[in-house]
Amino acid sequence: MKQKVTPSTQEKVMRENDFIVSKTDLKGRITYGNRIFVEFSGYDLSELIGAQHNIIRHPDMPRAVFKLLWDTIEKGKEISAYVKNMAKDGSFYWVFANVTPDFDERGKICGYYSVRRKPKAEAVATVSGLYQAMLDAEQKAGARDAVAASTKVLTDLLAKNGVSYDQLIFSL
């Protein structure tokens, strides 16, 4: 069961050569986490294995970002995203994540893996503003329509700039 963690303003910054690696099953339960994942999350490996990956979800992350992520990887495609995670002690850390489906020998998706590295500070500054606008839209729309409202903020930005999601993320 996920314990209630209160967010703090304490930031942990990844080192240039850090790679956070984790694997999950099809339902998003953690099946593997490397030493750097344990370090930044603040959880013991025994607390992470079997837990939902959203154990590290920060409330500053718009729900629409995770819907896009799941919609993409469930189709067998990879996705990259800037993500603000929350450690067990409430501190936060930003990552540039690449999430990829894991396929079995028959070509069926059997899980997912994610490799995260230190994001560029300028990209985090840009994404923070976008995510705040998406969160504002979610709160204004209410729980039932939150994801749709947040998604609209993102798709409107993409349309305004004439870029795809991937083009936006990789341009930051």
C-alpha positions as a Markdown table, in Angstrom:
| # | Residue | x | y | z |
|---|---|---|---|---|
| 1 | Met | 0.0 | 0.0 | 0.0 |
| 2 | Lys | 1.3 | 3.4 | -1.0 |
| 3 | Gln | 2.1 | 5.6 | 2.0 |
| 4 | Lys | 1.1 | 9.3 | 2.0 |
| 5 | Val | 4.1 | 11.4 | 1.2 |
| 6 | Thr | 4.0 | 15.2 | 1.6 |
| 7 | Pro | 5.9 | 17.1 | -1.1 |
| 8 | Ser | 8.7 | 19.4 | 0.0 |
| 9 | Thr | 10.7 | 22.0 | -1.7 |
| 10 | Gln | 13.9 | 20.1 | -1.4 |
| 11 | Glu | 15.3 | 19.2 | -4.8 |
| 12 | Lys | 17.7 | 16.4 | -5.6 |
| 13 | Val | 19.7 | 16.9 | -8.8 |
| 14 | Met | 20.9 | 14.0 | -10.8 |
| 15 | Arg | 24.6 | 13.8 | -11.6 |
| 16 | Glu | 25.7 | 14.0 | -15.3 |
| 17 | Asn | 26.5 | 10.3 | -15.6 |
| 18 | Asp | 23.5 | 9.0 | -13.6 |
| 19 | Phe | 21.0 | 6.7 | -15.3 |
| 20 | Ile | 17.9 | 5.6 | -13.3 |
| 21 | Val | 16.7 | 2.3 | -14.7 |
| 22 | Ser | 13.5 | 0.5 | -13.8 |
| 23 | Lys | 11.3 | -2.2 | -15.3 |
| 24 | Thr | 7.6 | -2.9 | -14.7 |
| 25 | Asp | 5.1 | -5.6 | -15.6 |
| 26 | Leu | 2.1 | -4.8 | -17.8 |
| 27 | Lys | 0.2 | -3.2 | -14.9 |
| 28 | Gly | 3.0 | -0.8 | -13.9 |
| 29 | Arg | 4.3 | -2.8 | -10.9 |
| 30 | Ile | 8.1 | -2.5 | -10.5 |
| 31 | Thr | 10.0 | -5.6 | -11.2 |
| 32 | Tyr | 13.5 | -4.1 | -11.2 |
| 33 | Gly | 15.2 | -1.0 | -10.1 |
| 34 | Asn | 18.9 | -0.1 | -10.2 |
| 35 | Arg | 21.0 | 1.4 | -7.5 |
| 36 | Ile | 20.5 | 5.0 | -8.7 |
| 37 | Phe | 16.7 | 4.5 | -8.7 |
| 38 | Val | 16.9 | 3.3 | -5.1 |
| 39 | Glu | 19.1 | 6.3 | -4.2 |
| 40 | Phe | 16.9 | 9.0 | -5.7 |
| 41 | Ser | 13.6 | 7.5 | -4.8 |
| 42 | Gly | 14.7 | 7.1 | -1.2 |
| 43 | Tyr | 12.9 | 3.7 | -1.0 |
| 44 | Asp | 14.6 | 0.4 | -0.2 |
| 45 | Leu | 14.6 | -2.0 | -3.2 |
| 46 | Ser | 12.3 | -4.2 | -1.2 |
| 47 | Glu | 9.8 | -1.4 | -0.9 |
| 48 | Leu | 10.0 | -0.7 | -4.7 |
| 49 | Ile | 9.7 | -4.3 | -6.0 |
| 50 | Gly | 6.0 | -5.0 | -6.5 |
| 51 | Ala | 4.9 | -1.4 | -5.9 |
| 52 | Gln | 3.1 | 0.6 | -8.6 |
| 53 | His | 5.6 | 2.8 | -10.4 |
| 54 | Asn | 3.4 | 5.8 | -9.4 |
| 55 | Ile | 4.9 | 5.4 | -5.9 |
| 56 | Ile | 7.3 | 8.2 | -7.1 |
| 57 | Arg | 4.6 | 10.3 | -8.9 |
| 58 | His | 4.8 | 14.0 | -7.9 |
| 59 | Pro | 1.5 | 15.8 | -7.6 |
| 60 | Asp | 2.9 | 18.6 | -9.9 |
| 61 | Met | 2.7 | 16.2 | -12.8 |
| 62 | Pro | -0.3 | 16.6 | -15.0 |
| 63 | Arg | -2.4 | 13.4 | -15.4 |
| 64 | Ala | -2.5 | 13.9 | -19.2 |
| 65 | Val | 1.2 | 13.4 | -19.4 |
| 66 | Phe | 0.8 | 9.9 | -17.9 |
| 67 | Lys | -2.2 | 9.2 | -20.2 |
| 68 | Leu | -0.1 | 10.0 | -23.2 |
| 69 | Leu | 2.8 | 7.9 | -21.9 |
| 70 | Trp | 0.5 | 4.8 | -21.3 |
| 71 | Asp | -1.4 | 5.3 | -24.6 |
| 72 | Thr | 2.0 | 5.3 | -26.4 |
| 73 | Ile | 3.7 | 2.4 | -24.8 |
| 74 | Glu | 0.6 | 0.2 | -24.8 |
| 75 | Lys | 0.7 | 0.6 | -28.6 |
| 76 | Gly | 4.3 | -0.8 | -28.6 |
| 77 | Lys | 6.0 | 2.6 | -29.2 |
| 78 | Glu | 8.6 | 4.3 | -27.1 |
| 79 | Ile | 8.1 | 7.8 | -25.6 |
| 80 | Ser | 10.4 | 10.4 | -24.0 |
| 81 | Ala | 9.2 | 12.9 | -21.4 |
| 82 | Tyr | 10.3 | 15.3 | -18.7 |
| 83 | Val | 9.0 | 14.0 | -15.4 |
| 84 | Lys | 9.1 | 15.4 | -11.9 |
| 85 | Asn | 9.3 | 12.6 | -9.4 |
| 86 | Met | 8.9 | 12.6 | -5.6 |
| 87 | Ala | 11.1 | 10.7 | -3.2 |
| 88 | Lys | 10.0 | 8.9 | -0.1 |
| 89 | Asp | 11.0 | 11.9 | 2.0 |
| 90 | Gly | 9.0 | 14.3 | -0.1 |
| 91 | Ser | 11.9 | 15.8 | -2.0 |
| 92 | Phe | 11.7 | 15.9 | -5.8 |
| 93 | Tyr | 13.9 | 15.2 | -8.7 |
| 94 | Trp | 13.5 | 15.9 | -12.4 |
| 95 | Val | 14.4 | 13.4 | -15.0 |
| 96 | Phe | 14.4 | 13.1 | -18.8 |
| 97 | Ala | 12.7 | 9.7 | -19.2 |
| 98 | Asn | 12.7 | 7.3 | -22.1 |
| 99 | Val | 10.0 | 4.6 | -21.6 |
| 100 | Thr | 10.0 | 1.6 | -23.9 |
| 101 | Pro | 7.9 | -1.6 | -24.2 |
| 102 | Asp | 9.7 | -4.9 | -23.5 |
| 103 | Phe | 8.7 | -7.6 | -25.9 |
| 104 | Asp | 8.8 | -11.4 | -25.4 |
| 105 | Glu | 10.1 | -13.9 | -28.0 |
| 106 | Arg | 6.7 | -13.9 | -29.7 |
| 107 | Gly | 6.7 | -10.1 | -30.1 |
| 108 | Lys | 4.1 | -9.5 | -27.4 |
| 109 | Ile | 4.6 | -6.7 | -24.9 |
| 110 | Cys | 5.5 | -8.3 | -21.6 |
| 111 | Gly | 6.4 | -5.2 | -19.6 |
| 112 | Tyr | 8.1 | -1.8 | -19.8 |
| 113 | Tyr | 11.4 | -0.3 | -19.0 |
| 114 | Ser | 12.5 | 3.2 | -18.4 |
| 115 | Val | 15.9 | 4.8 | -18.5 |
| 116 | Arg | 16.1 | 8.3 | -17.0 |
| 117 | Arg | 18.9 | 10.8 | -17.0 |
| 118 | Lys | 19.6 | 14.3 | -15.9 |
| 119 | Pro | 17.5 | 16.8 | -17.8 |
| 120 | Lys | 18.7 | 20.1 | -19.1 |
| 121 | Ala | 17.8 | 23.0 | -16.7 |
| 122 | Glu | 16.4 | 25.1 | -19.6 |
| 123 | Ala | 14.1 | 22.2 | -20.6 |
| 124 | Val | 12.8 | 21.8 | -17.0 |
| 125 | Ala | 12.1 | 25.5 | -16.8 |
| 126 | Thr | 10.1 | 25.4 | -20.1 |
| 127 | Val | 8.2 | 22.2 | -19.1 |
| 128 | Ser | 7.4 | 23.4 | -15.6 |
| 129 | Gly | 5.4 | 26.3 | -17.1 |
| 130 | Leu | 3.6 | 24.0 | -19.5 |
| 131 | Tyr | 2.9 | 21.5 | -16.7 |
| 132 | Gln | 1.5 | 24.3 | -14.5 |
| 133 | Ala | -0.9 | 25.4 | -17.3 |
| 134 | Met | -2.0 | 21.8 | -17.7 |
| 135 | Leu | -2.5 | 21.3 | -14.0 |
| 136 | Asp | -4.5 | 24.6 | -13.8 |
| 137 | Ala | -6.7 | 23.3 | -16.7 |
| 138 | Glu | -7.2 | 19.9 | -14.8 |
| 139 | Gln | -8.2 | 21.7 | -11.6 |
| 140 | Lys | -10.6 | 24.0 | -13.4 |
| 141 | Ala | -12.2 | 21.2 | -15.3 |
| 142 | Gly | -12.8 | 18.9 | -12.3 |
| 143 | Ala | -11.9 | 15.3 | -11.9 |
| 144 | Arg | -14.1 | 13.9 | -14.6 |
| 145 | Asp | -12.8 | 16.2 | -17.4 |
| 146 | Ala | -9.3 | 16.8 | -16.0 |
| 147 | Val | -7.4 | 14.7 | -18.5 |
| 148 | Ala | -9.2 | 16.0 | -21.5 |
| 149 | Ala | -8.7 | 19.6 | -20.4 |
| 150 | Ser | -5.0 | 19.1 | -19.7 |
| 151 | Thr | -4.5 | 17.2 | -23.0 |
| 152 | Lys | -6.2 | 20.2 | -24.8 |
| 153 | Val | -3.6 | 22.6 | -23.3 |
| 154 | Leu | -0.8 | 20.3 | -24.7 |
| 155 | Thr | -2.4 | 19.7 | -28.1 |
| 156 | Asp | -3.1 | 23.5 | -28.5 |
| 157 | Leu | 0.5 | 24.3 | -27.8 |
| 158 | Leu | 1.7 | 21.7 | -30.3 |
| 159 | Ala | -0.7 | 23.0 | -33.0 |
| 160 | Lys | 0.3 | 26.6 | -32.3 |
| 161 | Asn | 3.9 | 25.7 | -32.8 |
| 162 | Gly | 3.3 | 23.3 | -35.7 |
| 163 | Val | 5.2 | 20.5 | -34.0 |
| 164 | Ser | 4.6 | 17.0 | -32.9 |
| 165 | Tyr | 5.0 | 15.9 | -29.2 |
| 166 | Asp | 8.3 | 14.3 | -30.0 |
| 167 | Gln | 9.6 | 17.3 | -31.9 |
| 168 | Leu | 8.7 | 19.5 | -28.9 |
| 169 | Ile | 10.4 | 17.3 | -26.3 |
| 170 | Phe | 13.5 | 16.8 | -28.3 |
| 171 | Ser | 13.8 | 20.5 | -29.1 |
| 172 | Leu | 14.1 | 21.5 | -25.5 |
